[in-house]
Amino acid sequence: MKPPIRPYEEAARCLLCDDAPCTKACGTGDPARAVRAVRFDNAKNIGRWISDCTDADLKRAEQACIHYDQPIRLRELLHAYNCESLRVDQPCSGIAVAADTPAPSLAITFCGIPCENPFFLASSAVCTNYEMVARAFDMGWAGVFYKTICKQDIYEVSPRFDAIKEGDSFAAFRNMEQLSENPYDVDFDILHRLKQNYPTKIVVASIMGQLEEEWIELAQMAEAAGCDAVELNFSCPQMRLAGMGSDVGQDHELVAFYTSYVKQSVKIPVIAKMTPNITDINRPAMGAFLAGADGISAINTIKSVTMTPEAEVSHKKTISGLSGRSVKPIALRYILNMAQNPFLNGEKTRGKHVDLSGIGGIETWRDALEFLQLGCRNVQVCTAVMQYGYRIIDDLLMGLQTYMTERGIESLDTLVAEQVSSFVLPSALDRDTIVYPKFDRTKCIGCGRCAISCSDGGHQALRFDTATRQPHLIGTKCVGCHLCRLVCPTGSIGLAKRVDKKTQKKDNC
C-alpha cells in the first residue's frame, strides 16, 4: 500500500521537463503546468490547467512521466488540492480563482519609471545577450538589470558554479562569475536594440568602472543607448582587479564619490547596488543617498566557501558569491535596515527618499511579496531563473495577483512597506506572555521527534509515553520556544492562545 501523499513534496519531485511528456499524453489539459503551479506556491490556480481532465487522462499522463525514480502521482496530487470530483470519465472541478475574474494590476513605478509589474531579471548570467532578454520580455518580465558592463577584459574560470542541494533543488548556489565578457560597445548596442524593440519594458544598464572617468563614460553610454536607468555595481564579490566590486561597496566614501560623479553626468535615474559583505549596509547606502542616488538595489551575493572537488579550478578553490533560497532571510534583513532608515525612507528629508530594489533568494511570488512588504518597489531574480527558466514569471504574476484579489487590493503600492512598522527592537518585544504548543492527536504518528528535540535542545518539557507513543507537555517546564512545532514532520503541533505568564502553569496534554 502506498503511503499518503504529501502534495508539495510530491510536486517538488517533478523534474519540470521541457516539452513535458505527461502533458502530451494527457491530451485534455496541462498537468505539467498544474504541478509547476503547486511547486511555485500557486496551487489555488491549478484548476486552470486540469479542469477538463478525467482520471483516464491523468493516468495516461502518469504513465508517460519520465522521472528517474518513479512517476509523479498526478491523480493523488491533484486530489489533495480538492479535486474531489475526479473519477473515471469525470472532469476535475479544480480550485482555481475563476479565469475570467479581472486580475488586479501589478503596475508600479520605480525611480519614477512606470513598470508593468515588479519582476526584473537580475544582473547576472540570466541576461547576457539580446536573444535571452528578448525571450524573457516576451514571456512577461517587466525589465532587466543587464549583466554588468565594464571596460576591462573579463576572463572567466571553469567550472564557475557550485550548489548546495536539497533534493533536486538548489538550497544555495555559489558562483565565481564576474562581469559581461562582451566588448562594452557591443553590450550598449544590445541595450539600444532592446529598448527600441521593447519600448514598454525597462532596460537598466549595470556598470562598473575602476576610475571615475570610466564610471562617467559608461553611464553616458548607457544614457545614449536609451536605457531607462543605470545601476552602479559596487558589490561584485569576485572581481580579480583591485578597486572594483565589493572593494568599493565596503567604503561609503568611495560609494558617495562615484555615485556623485555619475549622478552629475547623466539625467537618467542612478541606482547603487549594495554589497552584503559588510556589517552596516546603511553606511554605503547613506553615501549613495547623499550623493543623489535615486534607488538602491540589494543584495549582491554573499562571500562564501564550498568544498566540493567538482567546483575546483585546476585543483584550486577560492572565496566567491552565494545566492539562492538560503540567503533570503539575510537579504530581507538588509532591506529592512534601509527601509527603517529615516533618511532613506524620507522621514527626515521632507519626502526625499530612495526606491529599493530587492534581490536574494526570490523563487516564488510569496518571496517577492516579502520584499515588497519591507519596502521594495521591484524585485530582481537570478538563481531561480538559472534553475527553472524564465517560465517562472507565470506563477510569479498569477500568484501575486491571486493574493491581491483575495485581500481586495487593487494597487501594488498598498503592499509596499506595509510590514515595516511591525518590526521593533528586541527590547520592545512582549516578554510578559507565552504561547504554549497545541497538540492535534489525530495527526500525530508517534515518532517522538518533538520529545527528542525538547530533551536535547530545549527545556525538557515533553514526556514521551512509549506505550501510547504520544508526547505530553509538562507545562511547568515549557517556555513556549516552539522547537517541538518546528521539528514535527506531520504538522500536528500548532499554537495555543497567548496567555499571561503569571497564569498558573499546568501539565497540558
Secondary structure by P-SEA (a helix, b strand, c coil): cccccaaaaaaaacccccccaaaaaaccccaaaaaaaaaaccccccccccccccaaaaaaaaaaccccccccaaaaaaaaaccccccccbbbbcccccccccccccccccccccccccbbbccccccccaaaaaaaaaacccccccccccccbbbbcccccccccccccccbbbbccccccccaaaaaaaaaaaaaacccbbbbbbbccccaaaaaaaaaaaaaacccccccccccccccccccaaaaaacaaaaaaaaaaaaaccccbbbbbbbcccccaaaaaaaaaaaccccccccccccccccccccccccbbbbbbbbcccaaaaaaaaaaaaaacccccccccccbbbbbbbbcccccaaaaaaaaaacccccccccccccccccaaaaaaaaaaaaaaaacccccccccccccccccccccccccbbbbbbbccccccccaaaaaaaaccccccccccccccbbbbcccccccccccccccccccccccccccccccccccc
